[in-house]
């Protein structure tokens, strides 16, 4: 039994296909590129995109040791959620679908910004007995790592040809440092000051930070509201949304970390009203962010709406600060 004819037919078919491909390589290449850009990026973006703004988000039990700070546990849990579960996309290179996203990376960067500011307050105010006492090593490490740029990938050719630390790696280390502090706090080996002046200073710093966010909104409204489409408006909107969301959860847990102070100063109602303003800002979900003129009749200005809630929350923080000063 011989199979030579079949082999010859196969070789002939292969040669014919090769000749056809050589003659038509340009349209084949075009079709391949269309499939890549027409399916890979859009479908990948739909899969990757996730703006997690659940206001009822709860701290996983594994992240909250008995006797630890709920606020610190919340910060560690949010880092884990955005970096490990949702996936960090702000530093995705050009060949990954996440690099084409706009809203999600700005939202994540806004969250990390707020958590970094809170970590500094833990170092300076809450995590040590007095201003002249030694800073907590874990809190100091976490605060420093959370200042790391969120857009760093393995390579950053603007600074070096050598590999560099990715944003995710630094944030994971920050999470580990926060959890280490909370474990030591649970064992009585770390400080969490519950005095009124510590809480007051922390709230003032948060108010200053969202004041900067309000200024960024105002600048974007003035510079972009005359354009038909403001391509930078949604960047500012989602960055501030991320900040307000993270601060909402931080302040929600701070209330539980200071139960005696909140009760003794009768802050419960005022604190809840403040949280409502943060929640309103974090909960804004326009299908498309519009930055029309503030007095426009037809088109809305979502940045102005965000700015209203930011300023309202800021004013309510200072109401609480005034009560704490008395």
ABEGO torsion letter per residue (X at the ends): XBAAAAAAAAAAAAAAAAAAAAAAAAAAAAAAAAAAAAAAAAAAAAAABBBBABAABBBBAAABBBGBBAAAAAAAAAAAAAAAAAEBAAABBAABAAAABAAAAAAAAAAAAAAAAAAAAAAAAAABABAABBBBAAAAAAAAAAABBAABBABBAAABABBBBBAAAAAAAAAAAAAAAAAAAAAGABBBBABAAAAAAAAAAAAAAAAAAAAAAAAAAAAAAABABBAAAAAAAAAAAAAAAAAAAAAAAAAAABAAAAAAAGAAAAAAAAAAAAAAAAABBBABBBBBBAABAABBBAAAAAAAAAAAAAAAAAAAAAAAAX
